[in-house]
Amino acid sequence: MSERSYIPDERLHALIDGELTTCDSADVESAIAADPVLSQRVALFRADKARLAQMYGSISEQPLPREWIAMIDREARKPRVFSIEAIAGIAAAFMLVVGGTLVYRQELPHEEPIVEEALAARNDAIPARQTVTLNATQAAVATRTLASALGMHVSAPDLQRMGYNLVGLRVYANAPAGKGVELLYRHKDNRVFALYLRRPSGAPRFDQYKQGKLRVCIWQDDVLGAVMTGEMSAAEMQRLASLAYTGLES
């Protein structure tokens, strides 16, 4: 594809979600019509969205669990007390946000252990017991290593439709409740997406936030905890997370 017809994934997703202006939509649609590769990317994104709607669309129609409603009600009745110390803390936090998002995140209470481990693994701050260099044709090797380390039936997700190729795997022996495994994927623009997996460290949870330039997503159920990190938009992480999590079960 020529550089003139290059359109970021976030803009394509915005088109699919109906978030562009009429003028911008026309420009993007024109580029898609003139570029078969771009057209294929959009078709894949539309297929992903349709699959997600099929899988999770009924969730919005289900009633909230009673315990959730009770918890929300209890929180709503709690009085909000603002002291001088609290106001000073808010002001300090605001200054840190202005000065740098990464510093602000570091001043928050510690994250769940699985998130801290995932960030440490990505930054090479903890030693790996086993490191395997892989390519896109070695998914079977990654799957065998992953399943053996975690002691469960899981597969190494295929993320090539999002432009990410599997390039490496690391096994960490000192994770609580067993071992941790980090799968490393590289995008064609050289960005790295890391998927850290181990037994869950807390309650079921889906969350996404930004830490400096890095976007962090945790997707955890009662069997498996997954922490995904990479430099990308929220929309791209959302789609990568869904593709990765469903790929683990394939």
Backbone as CSV, one residue per row, in Angstrom:
resi,resn,N_x,N_y,N_z,CA_x,CA_y,CA_z,C_x,C_y,C_z
1,MET,0.849,-1.190,0.000,0.000,0.000,0.000,0.886,1.242,0.000
2,SER,0.555,2.236,-0.761,1.343,3.459,-0.807,1.132,4.258,0.460
3,GLU,2.090,5.133,0.735,2.004,5.947,1.940,0.813,6.886,1.873
4,ARG,0.437,7.306,0.651,-0.689,8.238,0.512,-2.002,7.589,0.942
5,SER,-2.122,6.258,0.742,-3.378,5.592,1.079,-3.361,4.958,2.466
6,TYR,-2.259,5.167,3.219,-2.200,4.574,4.560,-3.192,5.266,5.487
7,ILE,-3.992,4.459,6.172,-4.958,4.973,7.140,-4.796,4.180,8.438
8,PRO,-4.579,4.842,9.577,-4.389,4.116,10.845,-5.613,3.274,11.198
9,ASP,-5.372,2.200,11.940,-6.464,1.318,12.346,-7.537,2.074,13.135
10,GLU,-7.101,3.031,13.984,-8.073,3.753,14.809,-9.085,4.495,13.926
11,ARG,-8.601,5.019,12.787,-9.496,5.768,11.891,-10.462,4.809,11.187
12,LEU,-9.967,3.629,10.845,-10.846,2.632,10.225,-11.921,2.177,11.209
13,HIS,-11.519,1.951,12.466,-12.491,1.556,13.484,-13.514,2.669,13.716
14,ALA,-13.047,3.923,13.671,-13.971,5.047,13.840,-14.990,5.079,12.705
15,LEU,-14.544,4.743,11.489,-15.471,4.676,10.359,-16.516,3.587,10.588
16,ILE,-16.044,2.402,10.994,-16.946,1.266,11.215,-17.948,1.577,12.319
17,ASP,-17.492,2.307,13.340,-18.359,2.621,14.482,-19.223,3.855,14.246
18,GLY,-19.095,4.480,13.072,-19.905,5.644,12.753,-19.505,6.895,13.504
19,GLU,-18.203,7.036,13.815,-17.735,8.156,14.628,-17.103,9.273,13.793
20,LEU,-17.014,9.096,12.475,-16.418,10.122,11.626,-17.487,11.071,11.092
21,THR,-17.053,12.259,10.727,-17.960,13.202,10.085,-18.277,12.700,8.677
22,THR,-19.294,13.272,8.068,-19.683,12.872,6.714,-18.537,13.066,5.727
23,CYS,-17.844,14.178,5.870,-16.727,14.482,4.967,-15.589,13.485,5.161
24,ASP,-15.212,13.224,6.443,-14.128,12.288,6.737,-14.493,10.872,6.290
25,SER,-15.747,10.493,6.500,-16.198,9.161,6.076,-16.053,8.993,4.576
26,ALA,-16.413,10.027,3.833,-16.316,9.968,2.375,-14.864,9.791,1.934
27,ASP,-13.952,10.512,2.596,-12.531,10.401,2.251,-12.010,8.989,2.505
28,VAL,-12.370,8.436,3.681,-11.884,7.094,4.030,-12.498,6.048,3.117
29,GLU,-13.792,6.174,2.852,-14.468,5.222,1.964,-13.846,5.248,0.569
30,SER,-13.465,6.427,0.111,-12.834,6.557,-1.196,-11.486,5.842,-1.221
31,ALA,-10.715,6.001,-0.144,-9.413,5.335,-0.061,-9.577,3.820,-0.016
32,ILE,-10.589,3.355,0.697,-10.849,1.914,0.797,-11.222,1.334,-0.559
33,ALA,-12.055,2.038,-1.270,-12.500,1.567,-2.581,-11.347,1.462,-3.566
34,ALA,-10.314,2.283,-3.387,-9.184,2.303,-4.316,-8.048,1.381,-3.908
35,ASP,-8.153,0.756,-2.739,-7.037,-0.051,-2.214,-7.555,-1.400,-1.732
36,PRO,-7.296,-2.492,-2.462,-7.787,-3.822,-2.069,-7.287,-4.284,-0.707
37,VAL,-6.032,-3.949,-0.380,-5.478,-4.356,0.927,-6.224,-3.650,2.053
38,LEU,-6.457,-2.354,1.864,-7.202,-1.580,2.855,-8.622,-2.112,2.990
39,SER,-9.219,-2.459,1.878,-10.572,-3.007,1.878,-10.634,-4.320,2.664
40,GLN,-9.590,-5.146,2.524,-9.554,-6.417,3.252,-9.428,-6.178,4.754
41,ARG,-8.607,-5.192,5.143,-8.462,-4.864,6.560,-9.802,-4.458,7.163
42,VAL,-10.525,-3.620,6.450,-11.824,-3.164,6.941,-12.796,-4.336,7.059
43,ALA,-12.750,-5.243,6.081,-13.633,-6.413,6.124,-13.343,-7.273,7.345
44,LEU,-12.057,-7.429,7.676,-11.676,-8.208,8.862,-12.148,-7.517,10.137
45,PHE,-11.993,-6.201,10.182,-12.441,-5.461,11.366,-13.964,-5.567,11.532
46,ARG,-14.689,-5.480,10.412,-16.147,-5.604,10.485,-16.535,-7.010,10.959
47,ALA,-15.783,-8.024,10.505,-16.058,-9.398,10.931,-15.808,-9.560,12.418
48,ASP,-14.720,-8.949,12.913,-14.427,-9.000,14.352,-15.552,-8.366,15.160
49,LYS,-16.017,-7.201,14.683,-17.082,-6.504,15.404,-18.359,-7.325,15.417
50,ALA,-18.672,-7.973,14.281,-19.872,-8.797,14.214,-19.763,-10.001,15.139
51,ARG,-18.556,-10.556,15.201,-18.354,-11.713,16.085,-18.506,-11.321,17.546
52,LEU,-17.944,-10.170,17.923,-18.075,-9.691,19.298,-19.533,-9.421,19.650
53,ALA,-20.267,-8.835,18.698,-21.688,-8.566,18.938,-22.459,-9.868,19.121
54,GLN,-22.069,-10.871,18.333,-22.749,-12.166,18.441,-22.454,-12.845,19.766
55,MET,-21.186,-12.708,20.211,-20.764,-13.385,21.440,-21.262,-12.690,22.693
56,TYR,-21.209,-11.336,22.680,-21.449,-10.598,23.912,-22.655,-9.670,23.854
57,GLY,-23.345,-9.612,22.703,-24.444,-8.668,22.558,-25.568,-8.882,23.545
58,SER,-25.804,-10.123,23.938,-26.919,-10.413,24.853,-26.627,-9.995,26.288
59,ILE,-25.338,-9.722,26.597,-24.987,-9.386,27.980,-25.684,-8.115,28.437
60,SER,-25.798,-7.128,27.526,-26.419,-5.853,27.896,-27.889,-6.007,28.249
61,GLU,-28.523,-7.104,27.811,-29.939,-7.314,28.075,-30.181,-8.063,29.388
62,GLN,-29.108,-8.577,29.986,-29.261,-9.338,31.221,-29.335,-8.395,32.423
63,PRO,-30.140,-8.735,33.451,-30.222,-7.877,34.641,-28.938,-7.934,35.453
64,LEU,-28.638,-6.833,36.139,-27.468,-6.818,37.012,-27.681,-7.772,38.185
65,PRO,-26.623,-8.485,38.615,-26.761,-9.343,39.795,-27.173,-8.533,41.017
66,ARG,-27.971,-9.146,41.905,-28.463,-8.426,43.085,-27.332,-7.895,43.945
67,GLU,-26.241,-8.717,44.069,-25.144,-8.266,44.932,-24.459,-7.026,44.367
68,TRP,-24.428,-6.882,43.014,-23.851,-5.682,42.413,-24.705,-4.464,42.729
69,ILE,-26.031,-4.624,42.613,-26.943,-3.516,42.901,-26.815,-3.092,44.363
70,ALA,-26.714,-4.086,45.263,-26.574,-3.779,46.691,-25.266,-3.040,46.951
71,MET,-24.186,-3.459,46.298,-22.894,-2.812,46.481,-22.931,-1.368,45.983
72,ILE,-23.538,-1.156,44.821,-23.660,0.203,44.279,-24.481,1.079,45.208
73,ASP,-25.570,0.518,45.766,-26.434,1.259,46.670,-25.695,1.650,47.940
74,ARG,-24.878,0.712,48.466,-24.100,1.011,49.683,-23.104,2.126,49.424
75,GLU,-22.425,2.065,48.253,-21.440,3.097,47.931,-22.108,4.460,47.767
76,ALA,-23.314,4.459,47.191,-24.014,5.727,46.959,-24.408,6.401,48.269
77,ARG,-24.640,5.591,49.318,-25.069,6.164,50.602,-23.908,6.636,51.470
78,LYS,-22.676,6.297,51.097,-21.530,6.700,51.912,-21.325,8.218,51.821
79,PRO,-21.144,8.906,52.957,-20.911,10.352,52.906,-19.533,10.675,52.340
80,ARG,-19.436,11.740,51.586,-18.162,12.205,51.052,-17.621,13.290,51.978
81,VAL,-16.509,13.028,52.630,-15.909,13.975,53.558,-14.637,14.520,52.930
82,PHE,-14.582,15.835,52.747,-13.416,16.461,52.149,-12.669,17.246,53.235
83,SER,-11.478,16.793,53.543,-10.643,17.481,54.521,-9.626,18.339,53.785
84,ILE,-8.900,19.139,54.541,-7.827,19.940,53.952,-6.791,19.027,53.315
85,GLU,-6.507,17.905,53.994,-5.517,16.958,53.472,-5.988,16.365,52.149
86,ALA,-7.292,16.056,52.068,-7.821,15.459,50.839,-7.729,16.445,49.679
87,ILE,-8.092,17.709,49.950,-8.026,18.731,48.898,-6.582,18.921,48.439
88,ALA,-5.646,18.926,49.399,-4.234,19.061,49.038,-3.777,17.877,48.194
89,GLY,-4.278,16.680,48.540,-3.918,15.495,47.767,-4.425,15.570,46.339
90,ILE,-5.672,16.061,46.183,-6.234,16.198,44.842,-5.410,17.198,44.020
91,ALA,-5.034,18.302,44.658,-4.230,19.305,43.957,-2.884,18.734,43.545
92,ALA,-2.271,17.950,44.447,-0.973,17.346,44.129,-1.109,16.361,42.983
93,ALA,-2.181,15.569,43.011,-2.407,14.598,41.937,-2.593,15.307,40.604
94,PHE,-3.334,16.432,40.636,-3.548,17.189,39.406,-2.226,17.697,38.839
95,MET,-1.345,18.184,39.724,-0.059,18.685,39.266,0.771,17.563,38.656
96,LEU,0.664,16.355,39.229,1.416,15.226,38.695,0.893,14.822,37.334
97,VAL,-0.428,14.918,37.148,-0.998,14.601,35.839,-0.479,15.581,34.803
98,VAL,-0.443,16.871,35.177,0.064,17.876,34.257,1.528,17.618,33.947
99,GLY,2.288,17.236,35.003,3.722,17.038,34.825,4.075,15.758,34.113
100,GLY,3.254,14.717,34.241,3.563,13.443,33.584,2.660,12.340,34.071
101,THR,2.024,11.651,33.141,1.074,10.599,33.497,1.755,9.450,34.200
102,LEU,2.978,9.095,33.788,3.664,7.953,34.377,3.907,8.164,35.863
103,VAL,4.311,9.369,36.244,4.539,9.651,37.661,3.239,9.516,38.438
104,TYR,2.164,10.012,37.872,0.867,9.932,38.537,0.470,8.481,38.773
105,ARG,0.660,7.598,37.797,0.309,6.199,37.962,1.150,5.565,39.066
106,GLN,2.407,5.964,39.171,3.275,5.369,40.176,2.868,5.770,41.593
107,GLU,2.159,6.871,41.743,1.739,7.310,43.063,0.443,6.642,43.509
108,LEU,-0.223,5.909,42.607,-1.443,5.215,42.979,-1.113,3.985,43.803
109,PRO,-2.095,3.414,44.551,-1.852,2.179,45.279,-1.384,1.089,44.331
110,HIS,-0.623,0.123,44.876,-0.071,-0.940,44.049,-1.164,-1.689,43.316
111,GLU,-0.866,-2.067,42.080,-1.779,-2.862,41.278,-1.764,-4.309,41.761
112,GLU,-2.661,-5.106,41.162,-2.665,-6.527,41.456,-1.302,-7.122,41.111
113,PRO,-0.881,-8.175,41.844,0.428,-8.782,41.585,0.624,-9.185,40.132
114,ILE,-0.420,-9.700,39.490,-0.260,-10.162,38.108,0.091,-9.015,37.176
115,VAL,-0.438,-7.803,37.439,-0.125,-6.649,36.602,1.305,-6.196,36.844
116,GLU,1.711,-6.162,38.108,3.082,-5.766,38.426,4.080,-6.746,37.808
117,GLU,3.756,-8.043,37.852,4.631,-9.045,37.238,4.720,-8.840,35.731
118,ALA,3.578,-8.575,35.096,3.560,-8.396,33.648,4.413,-7.197,33.226
119,LEU,4.307,-6.098,33.965,5.102,-4.912,33.644,6.588,-5.165,33.884
120,ALA,6.899,-5.893,34.962,8.295,-6.226,35.242,8.865,-7.138,34.168
121,ALA,8.059,-8.101,33.711,8.509,-9.009,32.656,8.769,-8.239,31.364
122,ARG,7.868,-7.335,31.027,8.036,-6.558,29.792,9.298,-5.713,29.849
123,ASN,9.630,-5.205,31.033,10.799,-4.342,31.197,12.071,-5.121,31.527
124,ASP,12.001,-6.467,31.417,13.154,-7.331,31.712,13.672,-7.122,33.125
125,ALA,12.756,-6.841,34.057,13.142,-6.595,35.445,13.135,-7.871,36.288
126,ILE,12.634,-8.967,35.757,12.664,-10.247,36.462,13.250,-11.298,35.527
127,PRO,14.036,-12.239,36.067,14.682,-13.231,35.202,13.714,-14.296,34.714
128,ALA,13.849,-14.650,33.445,13.033,-15.721,32.870,13.777,-17.043,33.012
129,ARG,13.047,-18.098,33.362,13.675,-19.407,33.470,13.917,-20.020,32.093
130,GLN,13.063,-19.645,31.135,13.166,-20.192,29.786,12.772,-19.122,28.786
131,THR,13.576,-18.965,27.741,13.281,-18.012,26.669,13.329,-18.748,25.343
132,VAL,12.283,-18.587,24.544,12.195,-19.254,23.243,11.948,-18.206,22.166
133,THR,12.802,-18.182,21.148,12.597,-17.298,20.002,11.728,-18.026,18.978
134,LEU,10.699,-17.349,18.495,9.717,-18.002,17.633,9.484,-17.196,16.361
135,ASN,8.824,-17.843,15.418,8.297,-17.123,14.259,6.849,-17.541,14.059
136,ALA,6.193,-16.936,13.090,4.754,-17.147,12.919,4.389,-18.599,12.623
137,THR,5.332,-19.396,12.132,5.036,-20.790,11.797,5.227,-21.732,12.975
138,GLN,5.645,-21.200,14.114,5.946,-22.054,15.267,4.907,-21.916,16.380
139,ALA,3.667,-21.657,16.007,2.616,-21.515,17.010,2.432,-22.794,17.817
140,ALA,2.641,-23.943,17.180,2.478,-25.221,17.878,3.504,-25.363,18.997
141,VAL,4.741,-24.906,18.744,5.781,-24.947,19.772,5.379,-24.060,20.948
142,ALA,4.893,-22.860,20.632,4.465,-21.939,21.681,3.303,-22.521,22.476
143,THR,2.353,-23.148,21.789,1.188,-23.722,22.459,1.599,-24.835,23.413
144,ARG,2.492,-25.716,22.972,2.943,-26.806,23.851,3.654,-26.259,25.086
145,THR,4.528,-25.284,24.894,5.263,-24.701,26.019,4.316,-23.981,26.970
146,LEU,3.380,-23.243,26.403,2.405,-22.483,27.193,1.538,-23.418,28.026
147,ALA,0.979,-24.446,27.394,0.103,-25.381,28.101,0.851,-26.144,29.185
148,SER,2.095,-26.530,28.900,2.891,-27.265,29.875,3.222,-26.397,31.089
149,ALA,3.598,-25.148,30.843,3.980,-24.255,31.940,2.797,-23.912,32.834
150,LEU,1.632,-23.663,32.227,0.456,-23.253,33.003,-0.349,-24.441,33.522
151,GLY,-0.116,-25.636,32.955,-0.847,-26.811,33.399,-2.318,-26.760,33.043
152,MET,-2.632,-26.211,31.872,-4.028,-26.134,31.425,-4.064,-26.135,29.901
153,HIS,-5.234,-26.406,29.352,-5.384,-26.457,27.905,-5.587,-25.044,27.360
154,VAL,-4.524,-24.465,26.842,-4.572,-23.136,26.230,-3.723,-23.146,24.967
155,SER,-4.017,-22.248,24.065,-3.276,-22.134,22.815,-2.657,-20.752,22.695
156,ALA,-1.552,-20.679,21.975,-0.949,-19.374,21.685,-1.810,-18.656,20.657
157,PRO,-2.390,-17.509,20.976,-3.292,-16.820,20.038,-2.590,-16.391,18.751
158,ASP,-3.315,-16.457,17.670,-2.843,-15.968,16.378,-3.368,-14.545,16.191
159,LEU,-2.466,-13.575,16.185,-2.855,-12.175,16.088,-2.458,-11.559,14.749
160,GLN,-2.191,-12.390,13.746,-1.704,-11.875,12.472,-2.730,-10.998,11.763
161,ARG,-4.024,-11.251,11.982,-5.031,-10.420,11.315,-4.978,-8.970,11.802
162,MET,-4.380,-8.766,12.989,-4.196,-7.404,13.492,-2.790,-6.884,13.195
163,GLY,-2.008,-7.674,12.420,-0.674,-7.233,12.031,0.425,-7.587,13.004
164,TYR,0.132,-8.459,13.991,1.123,-8.834,14.994,1.553,-10.287,14.802
165,ASN,2.868,-10.507,14.704,3.423,-11.846,14.550,4.097,-12.301,15.836
166,LEU,3.922,-13.568,16.180,4.532,-14.143,17.374,6.042,-14.244,17.184
167,VAL,6.817,-13.672,18.120,8.280,-13.653,17.967,9.016,-14.274,19.154
168,GLY,8.337,-14.473,20.280,9.053,-15.022,21.422,8.151,-15.428,22.562
169,LEU,8.718,-16.204,23.459,7.993,-16.697,24.636,8.975,-16.788,25.791
170,ARG,8.532,-16.385,26.960,9.359,-16.475,28.171,8.560,-17.126,29.281
171,VAL,9.195,-18.031,30.006,8.562,-18.702,31.139,9.218,-18.208,32.428
172,TYR,8.367,-17.786,33.374,8.845,-17.301,34.666,8.430,-18.294,35.748
173,ALA,9.404,-18.754,36.521,9.149,-19.843,37.468,8.625,-19.369,38.814
174,ASN,8.766,-18.090,39.125,8.462,-17.629,40.485,7.119,-16.930,40.632
175,ALA,6.221,-17.101,39.678,4.891,-16.495,39.805,4.102,-17.232,40.883
176,PRO,3.312,-16.511,41.698,2.486,-17.177,42.703,1.526,-18.168,42.052
177,ALA,1.226,-19.250,42.756,0.277,-20.271,42.294,0.711,-20.899,40.975
178,GLY,2.025,-21.046,40.770,2.508,-21.692,39.553,3.458,-20.815,38.771
179,LYS,3.467,-20.988,37.464,4.385,-20.256,36.600,3.658,-19.167,35.817
180,GLY,4.436,-18.220,35.353,3.905,-17.189,34.469,4.558,-17.323,33.107
181,VAL,3.823,-16.991,32.059,4.344,-17.073,30.693,4.053,-15.758,29.971
182,GLU,5.058,-15.245,29.270,4.899,-14.024,28.480,5.058,-14.373,27.000
183,LEU,4.030,-14.093,26.213,4.094,-14.235,24.763,4.369,-12.861,24.163
184,LEU,5.324,-12.784,23.249,5.703,-11.514,22.643,5.346,-11.504,21.162
185,TYR,4.653,-10.449,20.747,4.244,-10.278,19.357,4.816,-8.951,18.842
186,ARG,5.213,-8.953,17.580,5.763,-7.726,17.002,4.930,-7.297,15.790
187,HIS,4.588,-6.018,15.759,3.836,-5.453,14.643,4.793,-5.091,13.513
188,LYS,4.251,-4.940,12.315,5.092,-4.588,11.168,5.761,-3.226,11.333
189,ASP,5.198,-2.371,12.201,5.827,-1.080,12.462,6.762,-1.146,13.674
190,ASN,7.073,-2.378,14.112,8.051,-2.676,15.168,7.535,-2.471,16.586
191,ARG,6.239,-2.195,16.760,5.672,-2.126,18.109,5.533,-3.540,18.683
192,VAL,5.740,-3.661,19.994,5.667,-4.964,20.660,4.410,-5.054,21.511
193,PHE,3.684,-6.135,21.352,2.511,-6.448,22.171,2.876,-7.642,23.038
194,ALA,2.772,-7.481,24.353,3.117,-8.554,25.291,1.862,-9.094,25.962
195,LEU,1.755,-10.410,26.005,0.627,-11.091,26.645,1.176,-11.946,27.770
196,TYR,0.914,-11.527,29.017,1.417,-12.236,30.195,0.282,-13.058,30.801
197,LEU,0.549,-14.330,31.040,-0.488,-15.265,31.488,-0.036,-16.043,32.721
198,ARG,-0.971,-16.220,33.624,-0.766,-17.115,34.769,-2.096,-17.331,35.468
199,ARG,-2.089,-18.107,36.540,-3.295,-18.280,37.333,-3.742,-16.913,37.848
200,PRO,-5.038,-16.690,38.019,-5.525,-15.360,38.430,-5.004,-14.947,39.800
201,SER,-4.859,-13.638,39.989,-4.376,-13.110,41.267,-5.480,-12.413,42.046
202,GLY,-6.699,-12.408,41.514,-7.796,-11.727,42.198,-9.126,-12.102,41.588
203,ALA,-10.111,-11.270,41.827,-11.473,-11.521,41.337,-11.547,-11.300,39.828
204,PRO,-12.557,-11.885,39.158,-12.744,-11.637,37.729,-12.777,-10.138,37.436
205,ARG,-12.100,-9.752,36.358,-11.929,-8.323,36.101,-11.577,-8.073,34.644
206,PHE,-12.138,-7.015,34.089,-11.690,-6.503,32.800,-11.457,-5.018,32.973
207,ASP,-10.252,-4.579,32.680,-9.909,-3.181,32.896,-8.842,-2.782,31.876
208,GLN,-8.807,-1.485,31.554,-7.830,-0.973,30.604,-7.458,0.443,31.018
209,TYR,-6.183,0.760,30.986,-5.748,2.108,31.336,-4.408,2.395,30.673
210,LYS,-3.988,3.654,30.757,-2.737,4.104,30.151,-1.706,4.324,31.240
211,GLN,-0.477,3.880,31.006,0.637,4.141,31.921,1.789,4.674,31.083
212,GLY,1.958,5.996,31.099,2.917,6.605,30.206,2.467,6.386,28.773
213,LYS,3.367,5.888,27.913,3.012,5.575,26.531,2.389,4.189,26.409
214,LEU,2.461,3.419,27.474,2.033,2.026,27.434,0.570,1.887,27.836
215,ARG,-0.191,1.143,27.041,-1.570,0.821,27.413,-1.582,-0.556,28.045
216,VAL,-2.276,-0.654,29.178,-2.335,-1.895,29.950,-3.771,-2.392,29.991
217,CYS,-3.963,-3.681,29.713,-5.296,-4.280,29.769,-5.200,-5.565,30.576
218,ILE,-6.046,-5.702,31.586,-6.120,-6.947,32.351,-7.473,-7.595,32.101
219,TRP,-7.442,-8.876,31.769,-8.652,-9.657,31.513,-8.503,-10.945,32.315
220,GLN,-9.259,-11.048,33.375,-9.070,-12.133,34.327,-10.399,-12.793,34.682
221,ASP,-10.414,-14.135,34.662,-11.583,-14.861,35.145,-11.149,-15.751,36.303
222,ASP,-11.955,-16.751,36.658,-11.610,-17.570,37.819,-10.621,-18.679,37.486
223,VAL,-10.191,-18.778,36.229,-9.243,-19.821,35.820,-7.917,-19.243,35.354
224,LEU,-7.974,-18.149,34.600,-6.781,-17.603,33.964,-6.739,-16.091,34.086
225,GLY,-5.552,-15.566,34.332,-5.338,-14.130,34.332,-4.478,-13.746,33.148
226,ALA,-4.870,-12.714,32.414,-4.124,-12.251,31.242,-3.903,-10.750,31.349
227,VAL,-2.662,-10.327,31.194,-2.325,-8.901,31.183,-1.676,-8.594,29.843
228,MET,-2.246,-7.632,29.118,-1.762,-7.272,27.795,-1.215,-5.854,27.820
229,THR,-0.056,-5.652,27.222,0.572,-4.332,27.220,1.097,-4.006,25.830
230,GLY,1.014,-2.733,25.463,1.541,-2.291,24.178,1.281,-0.812,23.967
231,GLU,1.999,-0.224,23.038,1.801,1.187,22.686,0.764,1.258,21.584
232,MET,-0.462,1.618,21.940,-1.563,1.614,20.977,-2.740,2.392,21.529
233,SER,-3.747,2.559,20.709,-4.964,3.247,21.127,-5.844,2.309,21.944
234,ALA,-6.830,2.871,22.622,-7.775,2.056,23.387,-8.557,1.130,22.464
235,ALA,-8.926,1.629,21.273,-9.699,0.812,20.335,-8.892,-0.388,19.852
236,GLU,-7.613,-0.152,19.524,-6.777,-1.266,19.056,-6.566,-2.280,20.173
237,MET,-6.344,-1.819,21.399,-6.162,-2.747,22.523,-7.430,-3.554,22.755
238,GLN,-8.580,-2.916,22.645,-9.852,-3.623,22.858,-9.981,-4.787,21.884
239,ARG,-9.655,-4.545,20.632,-9.787,-5.596,19.624,-8.696,-6.655,19.779
240,LEU,-7.493,-6.231,20.108,-6.417,-7.195,20.344,-6.730,-8.075,21.543
241,ALA,-7.245,-7.467,22.609,-7.584,-8.220,23.816,-8.646,-9.281,23.526
242,SER,-9.671,-8.904,22.769,-10.721,-9.865,22.424,-10.181,-10.993,21.565
243,LEU,-9.341,-10.634,20.583,-8.759,-11.650,19.704,-7.830,-12.576,20.474
244,ALA,-7.028,-11.996,21.381,-6.086,-12.802,22.164,-6.823,-13.727,23.125
245,TYR,-7.836,-13.190,23.807,-8.517,-13.988,24.821,-9.304,-15.145,24.192
246,THR,-9.970,-14.879,23.077,-10.689,-15.969,22.401,-9.701,-16.943,21.767
247,GLY,-8.527,-16.437,21.318,-7.522,-17.306,20.719,-6.911,-18.280,21.710
248,LEU,-6.914,-17.932,22.975,-6.380,-18.837,23.993,-7.171,-20.126,24.077
249,GLU,-8.442,-20.073,23.700,-9.308,-21.239,23.812,-9.422,-22.035,22.512
250,SER,-8.793,-21.548,21.440,-8.945,-22.209,20.140,-8.125,-23.492,20.061
